[in-house]
Amino acid sequence: GRLNADNARFLLLAVLIVLYMLCGAAVFSAIELPTEREAKERWEERLENFTRRHNLSRAELRHFLREYEEASVAGIRVDDIRPRWDFTGAFYFVGTVVSTIGFGMTTPATIGGKIFLIFYGLIGCAGTILFFNLFLERLITVIAYVMKSCHERQLRRKGALPHNGRRGSGTSEVDSLAGWKPSVYYVMLILCVASLIISCCASAMYTPIEGWSYFDSLYFCFVAFSTIGFGDLVSSQNIRYESQGLYRFGNFVFILMGVCCIYSLFNVISIVIKQSINWILKKFACKCCHRCQRRLFRSRRNVVMPGNVRSRRNISIETDAVNESDTDGRRLSGEMISMKDFLASNKVSLAIMQKQLSETANGYPRQMSSNSKQNGFSGGVGALAIMNNRLAETSVDR
């Protein structure tokens, strides 16, 4: 039943994720490994030249560099940077914690700070995820309302809807409008455009102020907005900026808006992935159903149904093209029912069986309308459920 379909969907998703990770690992290894090897060779050469020029032992130099690495972890850099743990630096740090970005440029070094971070992050991350879900709910409400207004305007132009907005004409377009809701693909397109606009505007700010290239700025935007947070590029780390207060405020606003939009976009993409998995399982189940039905027909095609005795010349080949011999299909009466009569007499049983197979393939009983089936906003938990419920609410007449 539904449990088996959910398990199949879960296993298929797990397999696809593992394959996706394997392919990604192969691509990144092929791209980045040669550069890493070249950098290591250049570093070994520089280290050897430095020890020879200054008459230092290799062990002493490595010990000094190891101490510098420890200082770097504590926030000490060769270039001047702002203090990590003043109030503004600490506020930037807690922002990366509760948003789950976690750049790693600033980390607590004391035991007390690490213990406090565990409890602080537990509550802060949960509250921020709740905020993102509520933001997603309101964003979907606005998008659905705007798209529905555009849809109503198109119907008015076609004359299918009165200009006063009343829906009592009884036309098919008006009836379908009552259950209308936006397609998941349109919502995904709108969120993609919004995320791209925010990223481009933020990159235009980061490029001159941080001194990054525009491509590096776009790369930072995606890493930060998606909460991946590698930490190789981090904004607002220099000790001085022109219009420093305005820049830090703009940095905060862009990161907040970008994280909200990318979070919403990820949830919409996850719905599309769920649709694709359901489509794969449905295709696989349909093939299994056809094979099972063929085996069922072959095993029961020689059954004699009482009250429907026909001569052999009435055998139907609508569902089976296999010709039978003179000895096949004859019981003690010497007569055989046609496949057509067999299907007619078992029509109810076959319909029930097909319905059960269809529900097993889809993982839920088919009680959706055609619009909801096309939109793909059915089911889901967490943020997915919020999107589904909000879209369903916005489809009701206001």
N, C-alpha and C positions, 0 to 999 in steps of 0.2 A: 504494500500500500504506500501511503505517503512516507512512512519511515524509510522504506527501501529506496524510494526516489530521492529523498534527502541524503541518504548515505551515498548513493551513486553520484549525486551532484557534488557532495563534499569530496569524495575520492577523485573525481575527475578534475575538480578545481585544484586539489593538492598536486596531482600529477602535472597539470599544466603549469603551475607555479614552479615546481621543481625543474621542469624542462625549460621554462623561461629563465630561471636562474642559471642553469647550465649554459644556455646559449649566451646570456649576458657575460658570464665569467669567461667564456671562450673569446668573445669579442674584445672585452677589456684587457684580457691577458695578451692577446695578439697586438693590441694597439699600444699599451703602456709598458709592457715588459722590456722591449728594446731600449726605450728611453731611460728606464730605470737602470739598466745595465750600463749604458753609456755614462750616466751621471755617477754611478758608483766607480767606474774606471777613472773618470776625471777627478773625483774626490781622492781616490787612493794616490793618484799621481801628485796632486797638490800637497797631500799630507807628507808624502815622501820628500818632495822638494823642500817643504818647510822645515822638516826635521833635519835635513842635511844642511840647509842654509844657516840655521840657528844652533846647530850642534846640540840638538835635543834627542833624548831617547824616545822611541815610539811609545813606550809604556807611559812615560810621564805626560806626553802630549795627550794621549787617549784619556788619562785620568783627569786632566784639566778640562777636556771637552765634555767628559761625563758630568763634571760638576756644573758646567755651563748648561747642560741639558736640564739638570735639576732646577737651576735658577730660572730657566725658560718656562718650566712647568709652573713655577710659582708666580709667573707674570713678569719676569725681568727680561727686557729686550735690549739690544745694542742701541737701537734708535729710541728717541724719546717718545713715549706713549703716555696716555692719561693714566692716572692711578686706577688700578683695577677695583679697589674696595672702598673708594669714597662713595658718597651717597648715590651720585649719578651712575657710577660704575656698577654699584650693587643693584640699582634699579634695573639697569640693562641686563644684568645677570639673571635676576628673578624673572624678567620678561622672557628670556630664552628658556628658563626652566618650565614655567607654567604653560608656555606655548608648545613645549616638547621639541623646540628647535635644537637646543643644546649644542651651541657652536664648539664648546670645549676650550675656548680661549681663556676663560676664567673658570676656575674650579676651586672648591674649598680645600684648604690644605690642613686645617686643624680637625681633630676628632670631633669636637663639638659642632663645627660647621657641617661636617659630613652627616652626623646624626640628625641635626636640625633639618638638613636638606631632605632626608628620607621622609620625614613627617610633613614638611612644608610642600614638597613635590607631590605627595600623595593627595593632599586636599586641593592644592593649586591646579594640578593637571586635570583632576576630576571636574572642578568648577569651570575650567576653561573649555573642556570638551562639551560640557553642558551649554556654555555660551555659544560655541560653534554650532551646536544642534539647534538652538533657538534662533540664531542668525540664519541658518539654513532654512528653517521653517518660514521665517518672514520673507526671505529672498524668494523662495518658491511661490509664496502667496502673491508677491508683487509680479513676478514673471507670469504666473498663470492668469492673473487679473488683466495684465496688459495684453497678453496674447488672446485671451477670450474677447476682450474689447475689439481687437483687430478682426477677429473672426466674425463677431456680430456686425461690424461695419461692412465686411465683405458680403454678408448675407443681405444686408439692407441694400447694397448696390445692385445685387441680383434680383431684388424684389421679393425675396423669400421671407423677409422679416419686416414688419411695419416699422416706420421711422420713429414711432413713439416707444419702440422697444417692447411692446406687448407681444405675447407669444401664444395667442389663442387662435391663430389661423389654421392650425391643424396640419400644416405641411410637414413633409418628412424632414426638411432642413431644420425646422423649429423643434421638432421632436428630438432630433439628434443633438441639438444644441443643449438640451437639458442635461445630458450626460457627457458633454464634451469636456475634454481636458487636454492640455498641451502634450505634444509628443516629446518623448524623452530625448530625441535627437535634436529638436529645436532648443530645448533647455540646455543640452550639452553645448550646442553651438553658441548660445548667448553667454554661457559661463566661460567658454574658451575665449571669446572676443573680449569679455570684461577682464579676464586674467591677463591677456596679452596687452591690453591698453594700460593696465596698472603696471605691468612689468616694464613696458617701454618708457612710461613716464618716470618710473623710479630709476631706471637705467640712465635716463637723460640727466637726472640729478646726481647719481653716484659718479658718473664718468668724470666730470670736471672737478668735483669736490674731493673724491678719494684718489683720483689719478689713475683709475682703471681704464682699460679699453672698454668700448661699448659692449663687445661680446662677453667680456669678463663680468660686466655689470649684469647682463641678462642671465648669465650662468649663476651669479650670486642670488639674483631674484628667485630663480627656480629652486635653488638649494634651500634658501631661507623660507620662501613661501610654502614649500612642500614639507617643511619641518624636518628635512633630512639633516641639515646643519653640519656639513663637513668641518667647517672652521678654517679652511684654507684662505678664504676671503671673508672678512668680517667688517661691517660698516661701523663708523663712529668710534674708531679706536685711536685716532691721532689726538695729541694733546691740545692742539689749537685748530680751529676752523674759522673761516669767514662766516659771519652770521651764525655762530655756533648754536645758539638757542633755537633759531628757526630751523636749522638743518636737523638737529636732533628731534624736534617735533615732527618734521616731515618724514624723517626716517621711521619714527614710531608709527605714524599714520599709514605709510606705505606698507610696512610689514604687517600691521593689523589687517588692512584691507586685502592684501595679497594672500595672507594665510586663510582668511575667511573664504575668499573666492576659490582658491585652490582646493581647500577642504570640501567645499560644495561640489566642485568639479570632479574630485575623486569619487564622491558618493554617486554622482550621476554615471560616471564611467563604470563603476562597479555594477550598476543596474544593467548596463549594456553587456558587460561580461556575463552577468547572470542570464540574460536573454540568450547569449551565444551558447552557454553551457546547456540551457534547456533545449535549444535547437539541436545541438549535437546529440543529446540523450533522446530527443524525440525521433530523430532520424534513425538512430541505432535501434530504438524500441520498435519503430515501424517495420524495419527489416526483420526483426525477431517475430513480430506479430504476423507478418506475411508468411514466414516459414512455418510458424505454429498453425496458422489457419490451413496452409496447404497440407500439412501432416494430418490435421484433423479431418479434412475433407477426404483425403486418401483412405484414412482408417475407417471412415463411416460412410463411404459412398455406396457400399453394397448392402446397407441396412434396408430391410423391408418395413415400410410403415403401414400399419393396418388401416384398411379403408381407403387406401390410395394405390391399389394394385393396377399397374399399367403393363403393357407389352414391351418387349425389348426395343421395338422400333421407336419408342418415345424417349429414349435416353437423351438427356441434354448434355452438351459439351460447353456450356457457357463458362463454367469455372474449372473444368479439367479437360485437357485435350488428349488424355491418354486413352487409347482404344483398348477395350477389354476383349478377351478371348471368349469363345463359346462356353467354356466351363466356368469363367469368372462371373461372379455376381448372381449366381443362381442358388436359391435355397431349395428346400423340399418342395415348395409350391411351383418351382420352375419359373417364377416371375421376379422382376426387379423394379424398384421404384426409380424414377429419374432424379437426377441431381436437382432439377428445378423444383420438383415437389418436395424434396428433402429440405431445401432452403426455405421454401414457403412454410412448411410445417414447423421449422425450427427458427423462424424469424425472430421471435422474442428472445430466445436463448442466445442467439448470435449477437443481437443488439446489446444485450446485457454484457456479454463477454467483451465486445468491442469497447463499450463504455468503460469497463474496468481496466482494460489494457491501456486505453487512452489516459485515464486518470493516473495509472501507475507510471506512464511515461512522463506525464507533466508534473506529477508530484502533488496534485490537488484536484478536487472535483471541479468540473468545468461549470462554474456558475457566473462567469464574467460575461459582460457584454462585449460586442465586437470592438467597440472603441477601446476598452481597457485592455483587450487582448493585443491590439495594435500598439498601444502606448507602452506596455511592458512595465507599468508602475504597480504591479500587484505583488503583495507579499513584502518581506523584508523585515529586518529588525533594526533597532537603534536608529541611526540617522536615515536608513532606508525606509523604515516604518514612518518616520516623521514626514519624509517626502511624499510617501504614498497617501497618508492620511490627509496631508495638506492639499495635495492635488485633488483628492476626492471631495474635500470640502469646497474648494474653489470652483468645482464643476457645478455646484448647486446654484440656482438662480439667486442673485443678490437683489 
